[in-house]
Amino acid sequence: MAQPDPHVQLTPLGAEPDFNETIQSIHTTLRRFANDVMRPIGQKLDRMTPEQVSAPDSPLWSVHRQFDELGFDVDSLLAMEPAERARVMCVMYEELGWGDAGLAISLAVNSLPLLMATLMGSEFGRQVAKSAKSGCWMITEPDHGSDSLDPSRQIFHPQGAYGRPNCVVTIQGDEIVINGQKSAWVSNGTIAEVGVLYAAADTGNGPDTKHGAVVIVPLTAKGVSRGKPLDKIGQRALNQGEIYFDNVRLSKEHLIAGPDRFLEATYLIHAFANGLMGATFAGCARAAYDLAHAYVHERKAGGVPIIRHQSVAHRLFHMYAKVEAACAVTRRVVHYNFEAPQMSLKSAMVAKITGTQAAFDVASAALQLHGGNGLTRDYPIEKIFRDARASLIEDGCNEILAIKGGYSLANPDLLRP
């Protein structure tokens, strides 16, 4: 007979009904990596200067190397059946986010050049990407941030204009020439050896930002230079920085999506990235919740652990609910997108917004439950709070994603006169 108030021990992934032997093994491996490698190194990197984080002798490279040894590479993941791939990738990114959000993003963008070359069917691009140790995704520009997510101009103000692009790919016969720059927000920007570049295309009639180009760029090519590593409030373990192009000349084989496929490639990478951002920050939310859960059992006030106080129990429950909701919606969306004939970008946006907002809300509540201790660097919650705050802007401001996602809910059949 059930007890009136049983303490039900859930899986490490929460109320996860499909916690089978394979997923359990993968979770165990990744949790060990997240706890034993990512967390201590992430905390160390958090207190280093951006230059020290990106230096050749930085402990950052140990994280990259040890993750590579786990074998979760692009080809292995894409070889899985869609449903299995969805489960594995959600577990993987949740655990990486649980370990350290900044490092999780650094590891994720490493794979984007190879992923996009594979999805766009470019074997040449695959080989260029495989030859590099680290990768990046170059899309935002100094004068263009979240509007880069809207090449179709769906959410532009009627009187608005994109303005001059900061980076242009000129397509000339069998050669492409790249000029301009990408902004300081390029993740792995000053350390990557290869990048997947999204930029305006010029085929002879001037730059076209609606129908741009996607290029695999070896960042050792002549004419490529970098800015200084960005100094920022959160995700300090994640190297970010500007990339400059001065008449960088590459063969046309490096073009993995021309103007005719630019919108497709933009849609695809955002559907992937937003879904996995949701998973990463659902994991970050769980990390904040776990710290708060442990603290409210240890900390005493009024002679009892503070979990016994009504307000604390109430707040902890709502934190738990947000973690469960973020994990559930992300796994659902990623599963759908990997099996559907066409990915749903608006659903991926739901995962991204839900996961990142949950991470920030839960981290903020967790810090509050720690009281004054939460403000000190002696407790890891303040770092998670800073890391989570950055995610509300990362990969598209949540406000812009919501507007674009909202417009995509409009059914054209119901709007016909």
Buried (B, 14 or more C-beta within 10 A) or exposed (E): EEEEEEEEEEEBBBEBEEBEEEBBEBBEBBBEBBEEBBBEBBBBBBEBEBEBBBBEEBBBBEBBEBBEEEEBBBEEBBEBEBEBBBBBBBBBBBBBBBBBBBBBBBBBBBBBBBBBBBBBEBEBBBEBBBEBEBBBBBBBBBEBBBBBBBBEEEBEEEEEEBEEBBBBBBBEEEEBBBBBBBBBBBBBBBBBBBBBBBBBBBBEEEBBBBBBBBBBBBBEBEBBEBBEBBEBEBBBBBBBBBBBBEEBEBEBBBBBBBBEBBBEBBBBBBBBBBBBBBBBBBBBBBBBBBBBBEBBEEBEEEEEBBBBBEEBEEBBEEBBEBBBBBBBBBBBBBBBBBEEEEBBBBBBBBBBBBBBBBBBBBBBBBBBBBEEBBEEEEBBBBBBBBBBBBBBBBBBBBEBBBBBBEEBEEEEEEEEE
